[in-house]
Each structure stands twice: as structure tokens, then as C-alpha cells.
Amino acid sequence: MARFKFLVAALAAASLWAPGASATVLDNVKQRGVLNCGTDNTAPGFGYLNTKTGKIEGLDADFCRAMAAAVLGDASKVNFVIVTDKSRFNALQTGQADVVFAHTTVKPVRESAIGIDFLPINFYDGTGMMVKSASGVKSVAELDGATVCTTQGSGTEATLAAFVRARGFKTTKVLTFENLEKLFGALQSDRCNAMSTDKSALAAWRGNSGKPDDYTILPETLNKSPFAGFVIANDSRWRNLLRWATFALFQAEEWDINSANLADRMKDESAFVQKFLGAKDGFGKDFGVADDFVASMIKSVGNYGEIYDRNLGPKTPYFIDRAGTPNAMWTKGGAEYSPPWN
Amino acid sequence: MTTLALRWVHRNLFAKPFDAALSLVIIPMLAWAVYAFAHWALVEAHWQVVGGSFKVLMTGIYPADQLWRAWFSVATLCAMFGAGLGLSVRPGRAASTVVALGVALTGVMVAVAIDVHSGMLAAGSAALGVAAWCGVHHLAADQRIVLSGLLAGVVAIFVVLSPPGFEVWGGLLLSVVLTIAVSILTLPFGILLALGRQSRITSLRVISTAYIETMRSVPLILVVYWIWIIVPLLAPDTSVPGLLRGMAGFALFFAAYVAEYVRSGLQAVPKGQIEAARSLAMSSWTLNVDIVLPQALRVVVPSLVGQILDIFNGATLVFIIGLTDFLRAGQMILADPQNSGRTYEIYVFLFAVYLAIGGAITYASRRLEAHLARGSR
């Protein structure tokens, strides 16, 4: 048994060691000329296949494209490695993916025990509530005395119980259902006044219901489930590049630099903006990529706001309002924040 | 005519009070279920989603300008299926009528769902299958020639499909090709394991037995996932495509089951024959290849064909290593906002296709059993 444990430990160590054997992922990617980016293909709004165009779309997929544009100067030089909740960490550890964007919640054990480093948070998910629009409910404060439903044995159940206690709702009932499908069915049939689960999942069920306008996702978020991309641990050169590439997407939104006005902004009067975009003497060289890597990203996928609106904005079926949530820019009271670029 | 029908109803449904009660409960329920489903399928359902996403369902993200490769595979598969059928089933008048109707229906359905061009290709492929069926039967072709033809077909499919890269394989195509490749790979491996388990050499016997029992006591998904992880760790600088790793996992797993089927066949061969062969100083090779295996395999062929169904149904598990099999392709389509609210249409379609393929395999297995039983009478 002891020997067996040793074998397992050796295997685990080897799994962490193997990709580290090569100097940095950055060199591998540049040599290969293609970024292997892990993403889901069945997550509405985050990573899914557009059957008309045959392209993978979604917030996560656009982050893959942005990273390919940053590293290789071309957003099309991305190879989507399809991962699932089960395989996403192993795909990275075994070197099959250079970076993974797969609606993954940032949690301490994932960095301490699994051997990955998270990139900046690019979407703040969390438990939310969805009601029928006809009910006229606009805020969770109005749910006193209502029947609120969720799935059995999920973390949401505990969140919901704490929420009901904290608000001092006396007559609010919490019902649980076996799975999301039954849960949504219960909301449709008015057995529940509100259904509660992760907001991204609420948006997907609302969008896929056929009549999205019949349902409203309430603005409040009851707990935290921030999503971020991640790379293999102990490769700071690679991680720092992608970290700042992600920040650049936030900064571009803050400075209102988008894919439409990029050409004008390259000639901006502000020296900070010119340096940021790499029009002259940019940041790229020291990160080991082209000086105008930020401009490449904006040109192909746009700033963070454009990416968000394309996939989760009001014109999509999976609309998740940014206003009043951490997904808003910090200038608007949200948490999307880039350290300064100067 | 009516009296005949009435008599049939009386004898089969209302013969005894208990039968009558049961019929009165079940028949209306069944009728209601059929009516509800038919009403939904014919009136409410939006079947355009199946036609619109047919390409993805069938081939996943296989490049659209390379689809001729997929059509080549379809035609080859039809011809292979036809040739296999030709060995055991006579293309009689009833069968040919059914098949002719099937060919026409396939063509029309595909033509309506996608376009006329695809409909013609589908009908052509099905017709090719029928031609192979009749051809093999009438020429009374040698089994060995047909079998090597089938192998050549599989190799041809792989060669033609692979240029755009294994990672773009998907949909029903992936499920079917994986099933066929694994079914073929497991055969030699499984036979060797079975012989090893029966061997008089102790080390061989222990290793084979340990392998078979290990594989049979772990779940398929574990083996597939394990192979998927272990290969890049053992060979970090080579990139073996996920599809090949998945196939390896399936082959390693199902080989153990093939070995057990073959072992049961080996045990069915009378001991006296083996002793007689040995007393004639026959070598182990000649003994196994010429005397034991032909008889043993004949007994287990129906079980092996049945196992193809297990492999095909198990192929849905490859989604966990990032491959887009038929079921996953359906889920992928449902994740697209353009197809929102079409859950039931897609799943009913998946169900129908799985049922049709499963039915075909079960039928083939039964016919083979009957065919082989006739030979041994």
C-alpha cells in the first residue's frame, strides 16, 4: 500500500513537473504559431458552437481569441481544445491546453493543490433569482412570503437558507428539486415564485425557454462565484503576459477605446494611450510579444465591454445586466478594474 | 375480415377477466401516449432545427468544404454493411421491397431536411449498400475476401477522413467510426488474451487473467480518462490526438470482454478434439488456428456483434475527454441561442437514431445467430 501511494505521488508530481520541463509556455506557443485554448462547447453565453457559422462563440471563446491576438498578433490563430468540468485542469497539466477559459470559479484549493494560476476575474457569477415577468417583482426584497426554489444538495440551498434568515423573511418557503430542468418546470407552472441558482445558468434557461421576455432575472447576487481563465502554475512569464492582456481589455473599456475607433486612438494626443496601444514604444516587447499586442486584441475582439455585450448583452438571449453588479466597470461602481498602465 | 379481427381481439386482449381489465387500463393509456406524441411531433414540433443543424449532428465541426470525405465514409459504411449482410441474409422479395422503400425514404428525408444534393448522395450511398448486399450474396463471395474487404473499407475511411485533423471529427460520424475501429481492434487483442488465459504457460496465464479481471472490475470511463491523461505524461513531446487516445482506452477495456466471450467459445470446443490433435503431434499454432478458433469464434460471433452495440452506446462517454460524439453534438446545438427551446426535437431525433442503429445491430446479431446455427445442424 505504501509503495502504491508512492507511485501515485510520483505520478502526481510528474504531472506537475512535465510541462514545466520546457522553459515557458510562451516560447512553445510562439514556436507552434497556434494557441491551444481550452473551452467548453455546451455553455450558452460562455462557450458554444454557432451552428450557422460553425464557430465557437461566447465570452470564454472570445477571451481565447483575444489571447491569441495578444500572443501571436492574430485572433484566428487559436485552436479550441474542448474541455469539460471534469477534464479542464488535466488538459492544462498534461500540456494539451496552454490556457483554459471554461467558466471556472476562482477557489483557493485550485491554486494551492491543483497547481494552476488564475488570471484576472473576467466574469462575476453568483447565485441569483429569476421570477416570471408577469409577477412584477423587481427585487429580492419583495420575495417575503414567496416560495423560492432551488436544486437539491447544491451550495445554493445553503446560500438561500442564509439569505432568508438574514432578511428576516418569516413566511418564505424554500423548496428543492432534483435538477435544473425540474426546477425551471416548477417556475413555469407557478409552483415556485422564484427559482434560484447561478446567474449564468439562469440566463441560459431564460434564453433557451423560447420566450425569454416572460422571465426576469433580479439584479441582486446572493453569493460569490467569480470566473477566471487559468494557466499552469510556476510560469510567471506566461501568466503575467495573459494577466496584463486581460487587464488591457478592461483598461481599453475604461478609456473608451473600441474596435471602431481604434485607428483614431492609435494617434491619440495622450502619450499614455499611445504607449498602451503600442503605437510607439509600447509594453509588448518586455512581455515577449509584439509591441502593439493591445491594439491587436482590440482590433479583433474589441474591449471587455464589447466582448460582454456580444455574448451576454441586452441584444443576446442570455442577457445578464452589468449595471449594479461587480461586472460593471469600477468607474460605475463595479469590480472590473485594471491597475494603471503607465 | 371484421370477424377475424374481432376474434383476434377477443382471443388476445379479452380472453379472461384479468386480461380484459389489463387491456382496458393499458390500451387507452397507450393510445393517449401515442396521440399526444403524434400531435406534438406533427403539429407543435419545429423539426427545422434538425435539418438546420444536420451537418453538426452528423459530423460536428468537420470543415464544410471537406464534407465529401464524410460522404465517402457514409458510402463506404453502407457498402460494408451491405456486404456483411450479404454473407448471412438472402435479399428476398419482401426484404428488397422494404429496403428499396428505405432507400427512397432516406433520400427524400435528407433532401427535404437539407437539400436535394445531399438527398441524392444519401440515396446513392444506401443504394450502394443494397448493391453490395445483392452482389456479395449472388456471387457467393468467399467470407475471407469479404472480411478483408471490410478491413480495407475501415482503413480507407480513416485515410480519407484524417487529413483535416482528428480534432475536428465529431457527431454521429465520430461515434460510428470509433465503434467500428474499436470493434476491430478488440478482436485480435481479445483472442490473444483468451488464449493466454487458457495457456499452459503459467506467466502468460497469470498476466492474461490479471489483465482481464482488472479491466472487468473498473468502469469504462475510468480507463478512457486514465489513458487520456497518461499518454501525454509518458510522451510529453508528441501530441497523440484525443480521439486516438479515446479509442485506445475503449479498445483496452472492451478487449477484456471480448476475451471472456472467446473463452466461453473455447470451452465449448470438445476436449476430445484438442487431445486428438495433440496426439497427432499438431503444433499449438495449427491446433488453435485450424481446429479450435474457427469453432470457438463461430459460437461467439453473435455475442461479439451484440458487443458492438455496447461500444456504440458507450461511445457517448467520450465527451468527458473533450470529444464531440453524437449526443454531445446534440447538446452543443442546444447551447446555441439560435436553437433555443428546441430541446425535445433534438433529443427525440437523437433517440430515434440511436434506436434505429441499435435495432439494426440487434437484428444483425440475431440473423447471424440463426445463420450460424443452421451451419452447425
Interface residues (C-beta under 8 A of the other chain):
Chain A: L11 A14 S15 A18 P19 A21 N41 T42 A43 P44 Y48 L49 N50 T51 K52 G54 N79 V81 I82 V83 T84 K86 S87 N90 A91 T94 G95 Q96 A204 G207 N208 S209 G210 K211 P212 T316 P317 Y318
Chain B: G52 S53 V56 I61 A64 E167 Y225 W228 I229 P232 L233 P236 S239 G242 F319 I320 I321 G322 L323 T324 R328 Q331 M332 I333 L334 A335 D336 P337 Q338 N339 S340 G341 T343
